[in-house]
Amino acid sequence: MKTGIDPTPFRKFPADLILASGLPFIAAGLAAAAIFSLDGYAWLGCYAFALLLSLLGTAALFRAKLPLYRRRIFFSLGAKGLPATEATIYRIGIALSLAGIVGAILLTLASLLWQ
């Protein structure tokens, strides 16, 4: 017998209502304001964090592709041919790398536009 509150109420929340509410636009505006207000050591710290994300993503990609490298398959695209656990690590590595790259690009653009 189940009692209590459903732990996953937001999984069923319609995505179009989130977009129509304007929350993504508010979040993007707040993020842009935060990025444009960075200077000095705060900017360097955020840039170092973006580079760290990229490096962690690269390490995860290498770890995920290790079984293919051991089979002497050095050039392959995607998670094709990877076991399930390595495919998950591959997706995490891609996400971390992309987050780091996008963060570094945004910080660089913000510093160029702020001058």
C-alpha positions as a printed NumPy array, in Angstrom:
array([[  0.   ,   0.   ,   0.   ],
       [  1.43 ,   3.357,  -1.089],
       [  1.177,   6.307,   1.186],
       [  2.648,   9.76 ,   1.086],
       [  3.455,  12.208,  -1.66 ],
       [  4.346,  11.226,  -5.225],
       [  8.123,  11.825,  -5.518],
       [  8.   ,  12.579,  -9.252],
       [  5.331,  15.236,  -9.842],
       [  7.472,  17.341, -12.21 ],
       [  8.198,  14.469, -14.59 ],
       [  4.602,  14.664, -15.764],
       [  4.573,  18.468, -16.036],
       [  4.001,  19.524, -19.669],
       [  7.082,  21.083, -21.247],
       [  5.049,  23.585, -23.256],
       [  3.643,  25.079, -20.034],
       [  7.151,  25.57 , -18.665],
       [  8.09 ,  27.418, -21.855],
       [  4.879,  29.466, -21.867],
       [  5.424,  30.506, -18.249],
       [  8.607,  32.318, -19.251],
       [ 10.831,  30.596, -16.701],
       [ 13.512,  29.631, -19.258],
       [ 13.71 ,  33.238, -20.477],
       [ 14.004,  34.563, -16.931],
       [ 16.733,  32.009, -16.17 ],
       [ 18.605,  32.924, -19.372],
       [ 18.402,  36.622, -18.513],
       [ 19.69 ,  36.042, -14.99 ],
       [ 22.527,  33.859, -16.313],
       [ 23.492,  36.515, -18.879],
       [ 23.469,  39.227, -16.195],
       [ 25.642,  37.066, -13.956],
       [ 28.111,  36.352, -16.761],
       [ 28.359,  40.01 , -17.793],
       [ 28.959,  41.101, -14.203],
       [ 32.031,  38.87 , -13.783],
       [ 35.434,  40.477, -13.676],
       [ 38.883,  39.713, -12.338],
       [ 39.291,  36.609, -10.253],
       [ 35.629,  35.633, -10.494],
       [ 35.895,  35.483, -14.294],
       [ 39.123,  33.489, -14.077],
       [ 37.533,  31.067, -11.611],
       [ 34.521,  30.506, -13.86 ],
       [ 36.765,  30.03 , -16.883],
       [ 38.918,  27.549, -14.966],
       [ 35.738,  25.682, -13.986],
       [ 34.646,  25.549, -17.647],
       [ 38.045,  24.158, -18.621],
       [ 37.854,  21.626, -15.795],
       [ 34.456,  20.467, -17.079],
       [ 35.945,  20.021, -20.542],
       [ 38.884,  18.044, -19.181],
       [ 36.621,  15.808, -17.093],
       [ 34.473,  15.202, -20.171],
       [ 37.528,  14.294, -22.214],
       [ 38.681,  11.855, -19.524],
       [ 35.215,  10.281, -19.415],
       [ 35.207,   9.933, -23.216],
       [ 38.612,   8.241, -23.105],
       [ 37.436,   5.908, -20.319],
       [ 34.296,   5.013, -22.249],
       [ 36.181,   4.292, -25.476],
       [ 38.868,   2.203, -23.752],
       [ 37.249,  -1.168, -24.664],
       [ 37.283,  -0.147, -28.324],
       [ 40.91 ,   0.953, -28.102],
       [ 41.837,  -2.417, -26.621],
       [ 40.238,  -4.078, -29.656],
       [ 42.391,  -1.771, -31.824],
       [ 39.394,   0.233, -33.075],
       [ 40.671,   3.777, -32.888],
       [ 38.279,   5.704, -35.142],
       [ 34.588,   5.357, -34.365],
       [ 31.794,   7.858, -33.885],
       [ 29.165,   7.667, -31.21 ],
       [ 28.491,   4.99 , -28.64 ],
       [ 28.092,   2.29 , -31.26 ],
       [ 29.796,  -0.922, -30.2  ],
       [ 30.133,   0.08 , -26.545],
       [ 28.703,  -1.915, -23.638],
       [ 25.816,  -0.298, -21.748],
       [ 27.904,   1.081, -18.868],
       [ 30.49 ,   2.569, -21.21 ],
       [ 27.726,   4.075, -23.358],
       [ 26.411,   5.878, -20.268],
       [ 29.907,   7.139, -19.424],
       [ 30.258,   8.238, -23.064],
       [ 27.049,  10.305, -22.864],
       [ 28.168,  11.876, -19.579],
       [ 31.528,  12.719, -21.164],
       [ 29.852,  14.351, -24.154],
       [ 27.59 ,  16.391, -21.852],
       [ 30.489,  17.546, -19.664],
       [ 32.629,  18.464, -22.663],
       [ 29.837,  20.42 , -24.309],
       [ 28.985,  22.226, -21.062],
       [ 32.614,  23.243, -20.636],
       [ 32.969,  24.384, -24.235],
       [ 29.742,  26.396, -24.159],
       [ 30.722,  27.946, -20.818],
       [ 34.154,  28.947, -22.117],
       [ 32.658,  30.447, -25.28 ],
       [ 30.067,  32.419, -23.3  ],
       [ 32.685,  33.754, -20.91 ],
       [ 34.965,  34.732, -23.791],
       [ 32.131,  36.495, -25.621],
       [ 31.115,  38.27 , -22.448],
       [ 34.636,  39.54 , -21.884],
       [ 34.934,  40.709, -25.497],
       [ 31.582,  42.493, -25.456],
       [ 32.217,  44.071, -22.049],
       [ 35.391,  45.916, -23.141]])
